[in-house]
Amino acid sequence: MDTFEDLGLQPELADALLAEGIETPTPLQREAIPLLRKGNSALLRGGSGAGLLVAYGAPLLDRLEGGQHKPEALILTSLPQGALELARSLARPAAGMGLRVAALGGGFALPTLADVLFATPEAVAHAIANGELKVDAVSALVLEGAGALLAGPEDRERIEALMELLPSEDLQVVVAAEPVTEEVRSLVRTRVRRAVFVPSDAGAVDSSEEGSPIRRGALRVREVEGEESGALLALVGELLEEDAEHLLLFFRTEDRAADLGDLLTLHGYAAGSPGDAEAPVWLGVDAMESRRAMDSEDAPQRVLPVSVDVPSDPDELDRRHGGARAGGVLLARGRERGHLRRIAGEAGYELTPLPGVEGKGQAELRMFSTRVEDAIGSMDLAPYHLLLEPLISRYGGSEVAAALAALLRNRRREDAEPSSTPGLQEDAASHRAPAAFVRLFLSIGSRDGVGPGDLLGAITGETGIPGGRVGRIDVRESFSRVEVDEGVAGAVIRSLNGTTLRGRSIRADYDRSQGRTPDSRPDRGSDRGPERGSPRGGREGGSREGAPERGRGSPRSGPGGKGPGGRPKGGSSRSRE
């Protein structure tokens, strides 16, 4: 079954999915859609990354009649933001079927009149209690992320109370979880009649932690926080500066590959099809075809596979990252963690975190944000509300907050200035030398579960120095390097030596790997690989020397062949949530 029409979906719905770039079903979708189209209740073991939303959403859209001006399908999520994101994703294909999708509290017009409604249990209970929501027409209930929805006894009571309000006759209940916890299994046993398990072992005790007895290697995982495009650009820059000659980026769909390939080219990283010697970034969709180009005899030796979209199953993970050059990096969102952990365990791969590098400015911003959050949670701010109310009413809260932050920053700078005769102070400031930084070695790294924020907190907490005296923090797998103001380096070493972080005792010393001691200051950037703007990165002018221009109006090579707009040609495997 290679298409959604093969699974029995109406042609209009298959076309609507195709318009979203969703062409080929994932393994979960191939199993779940035919069962759910028939109205069966089910336990689905799957999460974001496996194609879960389409796995239950497409058969619901295929079955619903619509037009009752009240929900026929109710999808519960643990967080309001999750309900909003899922509703927006399903709304476009639903519109092609003449159905409305909405989320409670998500800015949708008249959400309680939608055919498919996403909401948290609390929001549903509140809307029912206020008479705003009628659930007598609901014929399908979905628990999206059931493990989080059933985390505590009160949560289960809330879900069961809501189920009592729904029509019991022919109610289809779909419980989706990754992993499937005992709380989830218990609810399915006692409250869901004749549930089908997808896959067939979904109801078994989870053994993903043990995984495959075959160990194929380790994969590094960079967790995406915030905007995806920024995370991808940062990762590509870091990996090209490490040791990779080419990056082979894997995407789920041709549209994703083309769009993000255009973004990379716009930022100076020339992107082309797998095997393009002139492009440092290769774009791949079909894993087998892309790996053949990577594993060919004349291919460069330093090619690193990177999954920009998480693989949908263990086989796809192994096709992308296995073989003679097993390894690579994956970009993952927090909600994809459970799915990725399971498929990696089943395929025999160990996952290790790949923290981002946090510079001095980022460290200061993190510290400032933390202090503001602490103040909001612990201080009595009522008098200040009264004081600032006239300014807020005139300029708005965000403008006033930004002005106060700027004043605080300037005040801290003024306090740091040495007192002297006003006429001489300005002249002294203009000739003051910038602070010299030295690099320290810390015997703790990403495999110990620490990131730049943890190290910054340990340094400032143990020594009491301000975050501004801490520079670049570079976390590697088994160790870290931290740049600190030379004047406090000795105090940092003395304070950290013998302390414990994440259960690991820290050894701190000057970084002597390249003779870097207080008498030999670090050459900033000397171990960072080629400078930004080097020809290999293709950053100057948007392409490498000798590479074809990829400007407006000229074809850009894409995965699987060079076609207009960089769209890969042939053999693609397209699926996403």
N, C-alpha and C positions, 0 to 999 in steps of 0.2 A: 504494500500500500504506500505508494510514493506521493500521493496528493491528498488534499483534504476531501476532494470529491470521492476518492476511493474509499474514504471512511464513512460515506453516506451523507455528508453535509450538503445542503442545498447549494446549487451553483452560485447563487447571489452571495451567499456567505463566504464561499471559497474565494470568489472574486474580491470581496471586501477584505479578506485576510491577505490576499495577494497584493492588494493596493497598499497594505502596511508593510510589505516586504516579507510576509510570512508565507512561504511557499511549500516547504517540506515539513511534515510532522516530525516531532521528536519521538523517541521511544515511549515516553509517558503518554503523549497525545495519541499515538497509534493504539495503545491499549485502552485508554480511558474513554475516548470520544464515542466509539460504537456502543459501549455499555451505557454511558450516561444519556445518549440520545434516546434510549428505550425507557428512560425514567428510573433506572436502577439506583438505589442508594449505594454508596461506595466509601471505602477508606483509601485515599490516595497517598502514597508515600512519595512526596516530592515537594520541592520548594522553588523559589525564584532561581532561575538558571536551568530548570528542567522543562520549562514551557508550561508551568502549572496554570497560569491564568487562562490560556487558550484551551488547556485540557478540560477544564470544567466550564469555561465561559462560552466556547463555541457551541457545545451541545445544548446549553441553556438557550442561547439565541436561536438555535435551530428549532427548538420545541415550543417556545413561548408564542402565544397568540398576540398579546399586547392589546392596547386600546381600552383597558379597564380603568385607567386613571388612578391606579394604585399598584403597589408592587406585586409582581407575580414571582419574583426571585429575590431573596434576601441573602446578601453575602456579608458575613461578620468578620471584622478584622480587629486586631488588638490595639491599633493606634489610628487616630484620625488621619494622619498623613498617609498611612498605608491605604486607607479607604479612598482618599482623594486620588492618589497616583493610579490605583487599580481601576477606578471608575473612568478616569481620563483615557487610559489605555484601551478599555473595552468599548468606550462610547463611539469611537469612529467606526469599527466594524458593525456595531449595533445599528448605527444610523443607516447603513446600507440595507438593513432588514426592516426599516421602519419602526425601530424600537428605541426607547429612551433609557439612558443609563445616567445615574446621578449618585452623589454621595451626600450624606447628611453633614451639614456644617462645612461644606467644601465650596461654597460660592455658586452652586448650581441653582438655577431657577426652579422653584416648586419641586424640590427633590422627592417629597412624599407622594407625588403623582407619577413618578417614573416607573417604567416596567421592571427595571432591575435596579436595586438599591444597595449600595455599599455603606456600611456604618459600623461603629463600635457597639457592643452590647449596651453600654451605658447610654449612648445617644438614642438607640432604639427604644429602650425602656422609658427614657424621658419623653420622647415624642409620643409614645403610646399613652403614657400617663396624662399628657396634656391634650389628648384628643387630636393631635396633629397627624398621626399615622394610623392607617388601617391595615391590618395584616390578614384579613379574612380571605384574601385572594392568593396568598402566598402558596405556591405549589412546590417550591424548591428552596432549601436552606443550605448554605455553604458555610463551613467554618474554615476560613483561610488562615493558616498558621495556628492550627488547633492547639499545639503545645503551649503557646503563649496565652491563648484564650482560656486554657484550663490549668493555669499555673498553680492556683490555690483553691481551697474548698469553696470560698465565697464565689470564685469565678465560675465553678461548675454549677453552683446553685443558681447563679444568674442566667446561665445558658439554659439550664433545665426549665427554669420558670418561663423563659421566653418560648421554649419549645411547646410548653403547655398551652400557650396562646395561639399557636398556629393550627390550621386545620390538620387533623391527624390522618384523615383518609387520603391515601395516595401521596403523602408528603415525601418528596425526594430529599434525602439528607446526604450531603457530600462532606466528608471530613478530610481535610488535607493537612498533612503534617510532615515535617522533616527536622529532627527525627521523630519517629512514632514513640511517644512516651507511654508509660503505664497508665497515666491519667487519660490519654487519648484512647488507648485500647479498652479501658474500663467503660468510657462513655459509649463507644461503639458497641460493646457487648450488651449493655443494658438499655440503650436508648435508640439504637439504629437497627431497624428490622431488615434482615436478609441483606446485609451489606456485602458487596463484592470487594475483594482486596485487589488493589492494583499498585505494584505487581503482586503476584500471588502470595509472596511471603511478607507482605506489608504488615500483617498483624503479628509477626513473630517478634521475639525480643531482639532489639537492635544489637547487632554485632559489628557495626561499622568501625568501632574503635580497634578491633582485632585486625580487620581488613584481610587482604590477600596474603597468603604465606610467602608469595614471591615478592621480593623487594626490587623495584626497578630503578629507584633513585629518589632524589629530593627535588621538589619544586618550590620556588620562592613565590610568596603571595604578597602583593601590594594592595592594601585595602583602600578603596576609593572613599574619600571623605569630601563631600561637596561636589563641585562641578566635575563631570567626567572628562571633558576636554582638557581642562587644566591638569588633571592627574595624568592623563595620557602623555601630554607634552612633556611634563616633568620626568616621567618614567623613561620616555624615549631618549631624552637628553642625558640622563644618568647612565643608562645602559650603553649608549654609544661612547660615552667617556670612560667606561670601565675597560672593556676589552673586545667588545663585539664589533666585527667589521660590517655585519648586516643584521638587522632585526627582521624576523619573519612574523608579522602580526596576523593573528587569526581572528576572523569575524564570523558571525552567524549568517549574515546576509550580504548580498552584493551591494545593496544600498548603504549599509553601514560601512562597508569597506571603502566605497567611493567617497562618502561624505567625510569620514575621518581621514582618509587619504588626502583629500583636498585641504583639510585643515592643517595637516602636517606639512604639506608642500607650501602652503601659505606662510607657515612659520619657519621655512628654510630647510626642512627635512625632506629631501627629494624622495618621493614614493613611487614605486614601480611594481611590476609583476615579479613573482619569485624567479630568481635566476638573473635578474637585471643587474649586471655588474656595476652600472653607473649609479644605481640608487641605493643609498644606505638602508632604506626602509622598504621591505617587501610586504605586499598585501595579499593575504590568502583567505579563501573561503572553503574550498574543497581541501581537506587535510591531506588526503592521499596524493593528489596532484601536486600540492605545494611541497610536501615532503620529498617527492621524487626529485624536484628541482634542487632542494636543499641537500639531498644525499648523493647527488650525481658526482662522478669522479672529478669533474672539473669545477665543482662548486667551491667557493671559499671555505676555509676551515672554521672561521670564527663567525658562525651564523647562530643566533640565539632565537629560539621560538618563544613567542609571547602571545598568550591568549587574552585579547582585549575583551572578548565575550566569553564567559565561563562555559566550558563544554557541557553538553546536555546529558552525557552518560559516560561511564568508564571507558567504553571503546573509543569514543571521540577524543577523550583526554589522552589515551595512549597513542592514537594516531597522530595527534599534534606533538606530543612531548616524548614519545618513546623512541625506539630504534637505537641505532648505533650512537646517536648524539642525545641520549636521554637527558632531560632537564629542561630548564627554562623558567619563565616567569608568568604569573597569572595576575590580572587585575580583577578584583572581586569587591562587590558591594557587601555591606554588613549583612543584608538579608539573604545573601547567597552562601553564607558561611556553612550552614548545615548541609546543603546540597553538595558543595565542593568537598567538604570533609568526607562525606560518604563515598562519592565516586573516586576520590583519591585513594581511600582505604581499599576499595574493591579492586582498583587497578594496580595497587602495590606501590603507591608513591607516598613519600613523607612530605608534609607541608611545613615550611618554615617561613616566618614573617620576614618581609623586606621593608623595614621602616624607611620613611622618607628622610632626607637630610634637612635639618632645620637650621637655618642661618641665624645670625645675631638678631636681625630685625624681627624674624618670626618668633624667636624666643621671647623678646621683649613684649610683643603683641600678646602671646599666650599668657605671660605673667600678668599683664595688665588686665586682660579679660577675666582671668581667674580672680584677681583682686576685686573687680567690679561685681562678679557673681557672688563672692563671699559677702560683700557689703550689702547686696540686695537681700541675701538670706539671713544675715545676722544683725543688721543695724536697724535702729528705729529711724525711718526716713520721713515720717509724717511731718516734722517741722520744716524739712527742706522742700516738701511738696508745696506747703503754704508759701514759702519764701520764693519759689520759682514759678508759681502759678501764673503771675502776670506775664513773665517772659514766655512761658509755654503757650499761653493763649495767643500771644502775638507772633511767635516764630515757629511754634511746633516743638514737640518733645525731642525729636531727633536732632534738630539744629542746636537746641540748648545743651543736650548731652554732648554733642561733638565739641561745642565751645568749651564746656567744662573740662573735657578731656585734654583739649589743647592748652588751657590755662594750667592744668595740673602738670602736664609735661614740661611747660616752660618754667613753672615754679621749681620743679625738681632740678632742672638745669641751672637755674639761678642759685639754688641752695648749694649746688656742687661747686660753684665758682669760688675761688679763694677771695677773701675780703682784702681790698687794697685801695689805694687812692684812685678815685674814679678816672682821673686822667691817665693813670698808668695801667689800669685794669684792662682797658680795651686794647692797648698796645701789647700787653702780655698775652692776652687771649689770641691775638692775631698771629703770635709766634709760637704758640704752644704746640709741642710735637704730639702727634696722635699716639694713642696708647699702643704699646708693643704687646703682641700676643705670643704666647708660647703654646705648643701643642702637648697635651698630656695623653698618656696611654691608660686605659681602664680595662681590667680583665673581665669584662662582662659585655655580652652582645645580644643580637636579636634572638638567638636560640634560647636565651634565658628569659625571653618574653619582655625585654625592655625596649623602649623607644626613646627618641630625643627628649620628649617631655619628662619621662621618668628621670633621666640623667640630669636635666636642668633642675628639676625639683630636688634631687638628692644633693646637688652641689650647693644650691642656694640655701637649702634647709640646714645642711650640716655646717656651712661656713658663715651664713648670714650675709654673704656678699650680694649686691644687687645683680639682677639678670643682665644688665647692660655690660657687665665685666666678663660675661661668657660669650664666646663667639660661635664659630661653626661647630656643630655636633654631627659627627659621622659615625653611625652605628653599623658595624659589620657583624658577621655571623657569630664569631667567638670573642670579639673585643670591640672597643670603641675608641675613637680619638676625639678629644675635646680641646678647643682652643680657648684659653682664658687669659685675662690680663696678666702680664708678667709679674706685676706687683703682688698678686694674690696667689700665684701658682703654688708656692710652697705651702701656704695655708690650706689650699684645696687638697693637695696630696696628703698632708698630715691628717686632715679631717676625714677623708674618704677611706684611707687605708684601714682595713679591718672591719669597716661597716658592712651591713648586709642589705641587699636590694633584691627583691623577688626570691628570697631564700638563698642567694648566692653571695659569698664573701667577696668584697672588691679589693683588688690590688691596684693601687694608683702610682704612677711614676711619670717622669718626663718621657715623651716619645723619642726613643733613641734609634728607631729604625733607620732614620736618615740623619743621624747626628743632631737631632733637634733638642737642645737644652737651652737654659737661659742665655748661654753664651753663643748659641747658634740658633737664631730665631727661624721660625718656619717660613719656608718659601711658599706663600699661599698659592695653592693651585699646582705645586710641583708634582703631586701624586694624583692629580685628577684627570690624567689623560690629556688628549689634545685640547687646546683652548677652544672655547666657544667661537664659532666663526671659522674653524679649520675646515679645509676642503672636504674632509671625510664626513663631517656632519652635514655638509651641504647647506650651511646656514647663510653664507654670504651670497646674496643675490638669488637665493631660493633653489640653487642647483649646484651640483659639483662641476668642476672644470671638465668640459667635454661631454657633459650630460645634456640630453635634449631639453630645450626650454619647455616649461610647463605653464606658460602664461595663458591669459584669456584667449580663447579661440583656438588653441592648439590642443591636439589629443594628448591625454595623459595615460601612461601605461598603467594598467590595473591588474588585479590578480587574475590568473588564468589566461592571460593574453592581453594585447593592447587594443582596447576598443574605445569608442567615444565616451568621454566622461569618466574613464577609468573603470567602467563596470566590468567585472570578471566575466569571461565567456566560457560557458559550458561546464558541466559537472558540478554545479554548485549545490550546496545542501543548506537550504534556507529555512530557519525556524527561529522564533524568538517569542517572548511572552507578549 
